[in-house]
């Protein structure tokens, strides 16, 4: 009920024992409940540093990235946290990959977004999920990275996975048309 007094008490405990996980968890709850983003960032950083459990580090790091991006609007800091999570804790953490995709899309960091899609390919298992990721990579390569040969290569992989996929064939046909590659365009049109 007396939030300021509770916060002061927990901060006092941390003054005596800076790594007290219970006090850090209590402050985390207080700041989360009251939307105090900047103090929450500090507490989450400290919690990540003191916890020895890898799964807890992953969860806390992910939350830290979310607070930095969603509440503090600090994309560079959020990216650094997410990249550290992927590089040092869990290289296949799907939620973190999706958060990075979101940040890179909003900030229009196209080469970095492409890299995250490449990482995602390493964790998706079904042919349809692989094809979906490859399709997004192909569209990004064609429209934002201006790398039509790479887009063609990726779309061919989609067709290898899905067969005569109308969307992939249509995209491939559009690229061949832009490249004035009439031979391959005729082949695609015959397949459609």
Buried (B, 14 or more C-beta within 10 A) or exposed (E): EEEEEBBEBBEEBBEEEEEBBEBBBBBBBBBBEEEBBEBBBBBBBBBBEBBEEEEBBBBBBBBBBBBBBEBBEBBEBBBEBBBBBBEEBBEEBEBBBEBBBBBBEEEEBBEBBBEBBEBBEEEBEEEEBBBBBBBBBBBBBBEBBEBBEBBBBBBBBBBEBBEEBEEBBEBBBBBBBEEEBEEBBEBBEEBE
